[in-house]
Amino acid sequence: MKKIMTAALALLAAASMTVAVSARQSYTAASGTAVLDGKMDDCYLAATPITANVEIAGTEDGFATGTAYAVWDAENIYVYAEITDPVISTTQGDAVFQSDSVEVYIDLLNEEGNEIANVNAAQYTAGYLYVDDNLQVTGDYWAGGGYHFNNNKENAVAVFDVSNKAGYSVEFRIPWGDEFKPAADAKIGFTFAINDDADDEAGREYQVFPDEELASAWMNTTNYGEMTLSADVYVAPQPEVPAEEVPAEESAPVSAPTTADAGIAAALLAAAAAAIVVSKKH
């Protein structure tokens, strides 16, 4: 009996491990180079939409939600996020994450459970109230952490578009750095989050992720989604061109002989017959 119980427990443990592994979300980044302006380029349309609508911090409804897309080239990963936010923050908090902001997490080692300070991973946090004179997030305007962040933030840029009254959008350009060479079908760890100052009083009420198991994303790579760098590029659909209608070949109409024509024909036949008779008599 004890052996049976031990075997059953082992099977349950194996099943729970399988569930944990299968729970990791999968995404695809498209191939392309985005124009960094805070607006969605067509190249993002070939990527997997990643929706953040699960609140980690906060207990009420009415929090910001959003969707992100990623594309990549030999130098950078580009992330575009469009946020729907019922209350647009107008006051800076004590830190960037205390106001409306977006966080992008990458793990170029793609191994769950590592401390981001010790591996090639990062958290990049950008807020539209924390920008330079060009209205961009650069250099010391970045917030975040991790080994990759510390080594590459000087070359990273984020641009916001706050013209949408229903929310805002932001576009990140994050360099791969010297220690990672991107290639088609390579896989990285990836997720993103939204910080929401829901009452405009310089404090974060909500933090929203694609998955409820990401509360420690700022510290370690546990439960990051897995993103495949695809070779797919966006191809605009071509309008359908209607086939040209080719008219059927028309034959010349045949008109019935008129009465006059019929009379002439009869007279000619009669004359021919008479000529034949006369020639026989001779």
C-alpha positions in Angstrom: 0.0 0.0 0.0 2.8 2.3 0.9 4.4 1.8 -2.5 1.2 2.5 -4.3 0.8 5.8 -2.3 4.4 6.8 -3.1 3.8 6.2 -6.8 0.6 8.1 -6.7 2.2 11.1 -5.0 5.1 11.0 -7.6 2.5 11.1 -10.4 0.7 14.0 -8.8 4.0 15.9 -8.4 4.9 15.3 -12.0 1.5 16.5 -13.1 1.7 19.7 -11.1 5.2 20.4 -12.6 3.7 19.8 -16.1 0.9 22.3 -15.3 3.4 24.9 -14.1 5.5 24.6 -17.2 2.5 24.7 -19.6 1.2 27.8 -17.8 4.0 29.9 -19.3 2.6 32.2 -21.9 4.0 32.2 -25.4 4.4 35.2 -27.7 5.9 36.0 -31.1 7.8 39.1 -32.1 7.7 40.0 -35.8 10.7 41.0 -37.8 11.0 44.7 -38.6 12.3 48.1 -37.7 9.8 50.5 -36.2 9.8 54.3 -36.5 10.1 55.5 -32.9 7.3 58.0 -32.5 4.8 56.5 -30.0 2.5 55.4 -32.8 1.8 51.9 -34.0 3.6 51.0 -37.3 2.2 48.3 -39.6 5.2 46.1 -38.8 3.7 45.4 -35.4 0.6 43.8 -36.9 2.6 40.6 -37.6 3.4 40.1 -33.9 1.3 38.5 -31.2 -0.9 40.9 -29.2 -0.1 40.7 -25.5 -2.9 41.9 -23.3 -2.3 43.1 -19.7 -5.6 43.0 -17.8 -4.7 41.2 -14.6 -4.2 43.4 -11.5 -1.4 42.4 -9.2 -1.6 45.4 -6.8 -5.1 46.9 -6.1 -8.4 45.4 -5.3 -11.1 47.3 -7.2 -12.3 47.7 -10.8 -11.5 50.7 -13.0 -7.8 50.1 -13.5 -5.8 50.7 -16.7 -5.4 47.9 -19.2 -3.4 47.6 -22.4 -2.0 45.6 -25.3 1.7 45.4 -26.3 3.4 44.2 -29.5 7.1 43.6 -30.3 9.3 43.6 -33.4 13.0 43.1 -33.7 16.0 43.7 -35.9 19.7 43.1 -35.6 20.2 45.9 -33.2 17.1 46.4 -31.1 13.8 45.1 -29.8 10.9 47.5 -30.3 7.8 47.4 -28.0 4.6 49.3 -28.7 2.0 49.5 -25.9 -1.4 51.0 -26.2 -3.0 51.8 -22.8 -6.6 52.5 -22.0 -6.8 54.5 -18.7 -9.9 56.0 -17.1 -7.8 58.6 -15.2 -4.7 60.1 -16.8 -2.2 61.0 -14.1 -1.0 64.6 -14.1 1.2 64.6 -10.9 4.6 63.0 -10.5 5.0 60.6 -7.7 8.1 60.0 -5.6 9.2 57.4 -8.2 8.2 56.7 -11.8 6.2 53.6 -10.9 4.0 55.8 -8.6 2.5 57.6 -11.7 1.1 56.2 -14.9 3.9 54.3 -16.6 4.7 51.1 -18.5 7.3 48.5 -17.7 9.0 46.2 -20.2 10.8 43.1 -18.9 13.2 41.0 -21.0 15.3 38.0 -20.1 17.8 37.3 -22.9 19.0 34.1 -21.1 15.4 32.8 -21.1 15.8 30.9 -17.9 13.0 31.2 -15.3 13.8 31.9 -11.7 17.0 34.0 -12.0 17.6 37.3 -10.2 17.6 40.0 -12.9 20.5 41.7 -11.3 22.7 38.7 -12.0 21.8 37.7 -15.6 21.2 39.4 -18.9 17.7 40.5 -18.0 16.1 43.9 -17.3 13.1 45.9 -16.2 12.7 49.2 -18.3 10.1 51.6 -16.8 8.9 54.7 -18.7 6.4 57.3 -17.6 5.1 60.2 -19.7 5.6 62.6 -16.8 9.3 61.7 -16.7 10.8 62.8 -20.0 13.6 64.9 -21.3 13.4 68.2 -23.3 12.6 66.1 -26.4 9.7 64.5 -24.6 11.5 61.2 -24.6 12.6 58.8 -21.9 16.4 58.6 -22.1 19.4 58.2 -19.8 18.6 59.2 -16.2 14.9 59.5 -17.0 14.7 55.7 -17.1 13.6 53.7 -14.1 14.2 50.0 -13.7 16.9 47.6 -12.9 18.7 44.4 -13.8 22.1 43.6 -15.4 20.9 44.4 -18.9 19.3 47.6 -17.8 22.5 48.8 -16.1 24.6 48.1 -19.2 22.2 49.4 -21.9 19.9 52.1 -20.6 22.0 54.9 -22.0 21.2 53.6 -25.5 17.5 52.9 -24.8 14.7 55.3 -25.8 11.0 55.5 -25.2 8.5 57.9 -26.8 5.0 58.6 -25.6 1.9 59.7 -27.5 -0.7 61.3 -25.1 -3.1 62.6 -27.7 -5.6 59.9 -27.1 -8.0 61.0 -24.4 -8.9 57.4 -23.6 -5.4 56.7 -22.5 -1.9 56.9 -24.1 0.6 54.9 -26.0 4.3 54.4 -25.6 7.0 52.9 -27.9 10.3 51.4 -26.6 13.5 50.9 -28.4 15.8 48.7 -26.3 19.2 47.6 -27.7 20.2 43.9 -27.5 23.6 44.8 -26.2 26.9 43.2 -26.8 26.1 39.9 -25.1 23.2 38.8 -27.2 23.0 38.2 -30.9 19.4 37.9 -32.2 18.4 35.4 -34.8 15.2 34.0 -36.3 13.6 31.4 -34.0 15.6 32.5 -30.9 13.6 32.7 -27.7 13.7 35.2 -24.9 11.8 35.8 -21.7 9.3 38.7 -22.0 6.5 40.4 -20.2 5.2 43.9 -19.6 3.2 45.8 -16.9 1.1 48.9 -16.5 1.4 51.1 -13.4 -1.8 53.0 -12.7 -2.2 56.1 -10.6 -6.0 55.8 -10.6 -6.9 58.8 -8.5 -4.2 61.3 -9.7 -2.8 61.7 -6.3 0.8 60.7 -7.0 0.6 57.1 -5.9 0.2 53.8 -7.6 -3.2 52.1 -7.0 -2.8 49.3 -9.5 -0.1 47.2 -11.2 -1.5 45.3 -14.2 0.2 42.3 -15.9 -0.7 39.7 -18.5 -0.5 37.0 -15.8 -1.3 36.9 -12.1 2.0 35.1 -11.3 4.2 38.0 -12.1 4.3 40.0 -8.9 8.1 39.4 -8.5 8.9 40.3 -12.1 10.9 43.3 -11.0 13.2 41.0 -9.0 13.4 37.7 -10.9 12.5 36.1 -14.2 9.9 33.6 -12.7 6.9 33.2 -15.0 8.0 35.6 -17.7 6.4 34.7 -21.0 8.5 33.1 -23.7 8.8 35.2 -26.9 10.0 33.7 -30.2 11.8 36.1 -32.6 10.0 35.3 -35.8 11.2 35.9 -39.3 7.7 36.9 -40.3 7.1 40.4 -41.6 3.9 42.3 -42.1 2.6 42.2 -45.6 -0.2 44.7 -46.4 -3.2 42.9 -47.9 -3.6 43.7 -51.6 -7.0 44.9 -52.8 -8.9 42.4 -55.0 -8.8 43.4 -58.7 -12.0 42.3 -60.4 -11.5 40.2 -63.5 -12.1 42.1 -66.7 -15.2 41.0 -68.5 -14.4 39.8 -72.1 -17.4 40.3 -74.4 -18.4 37.3 -76.4 -17.4 37.4 -80.1 -20.3 38.8 -82.1 -21.2 37.2 -85.5 -22.6 39.4 -88.2 -26.4 39.3 -88.2 -28.0 37.4 -91.2 -31.0 39.2 -92.5 -33.9 37.5 -94.2 -34.3 38.3 -97.9 -36.8 41.0 -98.7 -39.7 40.3 -101.0 -38.0 42.2 -103.9 -34.9 40.1 -103.5 -37.0 37.0 -103.6 -38.7 38.1 -106.8 -35.4 38.8 -108.6 -34.0 35.5 -107.5 -37.1 33.7 -109.0 -36.8 35.6 -112.3 -33.2 34.6 -112.6 -34.0 31.0 -112.0 -36.8 31.1 -114.6 -34.5 32.7 -117.2 -31.8 30.1 -116.6 -34.4 27.3 -117.0 -35.6 28.8 -120.3 -32.1 29.0 -121.6 -31.6 25.3 -120.8 -34.8 24.4 -122.8 -33.8 26.4 -125.8 -30.4 24.9 -125.9 -31.8 21.4 -125.9 -34.1 22.2 -128.8 -31.2 23.4 -130.9 
